[in-house]
Amino acid sequence: ADEGPKVPQKLPGSGVERLSNLSKRKSLRQLLDGFFAPSEVDYKCEKCSNTKALVSSSFESLPRILILHLKRFRPNFEKMTYEKRSDAVEIPENLSLEDKNDWSCHICTLNNPATAEKCTVCQTPRAIDVDSPSSSSYKLNAVVLHQGSAAAAGHYVSNVKEKAGWKRYNDSRVTSIGKVEALSKAKTQAYLLFFVRTS
């Protein structure tokens, strides 16, 4: 018998928690801002000997299709299972990643701000790619919903935007639905979000 996903023996790292902390962030934009926000890490700097650093992340290049996974399940260590999270998250039809398309840096400023300039380390930018996207704007194209209360049980359906409008794919059944219906349950049931970059 399938026992469902295994529960980790310890909580995931801060990066995962920042992204999955749905209760503190009520919109997809806030979740992304939290995921890309600078975070403090243990780091031994060879230049200044500081032991803390700020690390920030960004996209080196933007994908044509952006797939976002909302962490709808959290471990319950007392019950040794995963619990479903149904926190409402506002999901926009249009999304800009202009402020997320940069290079990653870490700065050893936490112990000695005077060393900030000499201890800023950034990844070397790639050579300019003529095929790199000029647009950082995305449109929502599809949502995969999880219907159910547990990770080991439930049902998945997909709402997909096509030329003629939104359609719901539910096993072998395909039905036309309105935009409001397509997006209303996504707030509490969205599991995967598919955004397509505009040209």
Secondary structure, DSSP 4 states (H G I P E B T S, - for coil): ----SPPPSSPPPHHHHHHH-TTT--BHHHHHHHHHS-EEEE---TTT--SEEEEE---SS--SEEEEE---EEEETTTTEEEE-----B--SEEE-GGG-S--EEE--SS-GGGTTTTEEEPPPPPP-TTS-S--EEEEEEEEEEEEEETTEEEEEEEEEETTEEEEEETTEEEEE-HHHHHHTHHHHEEEEEEEE--
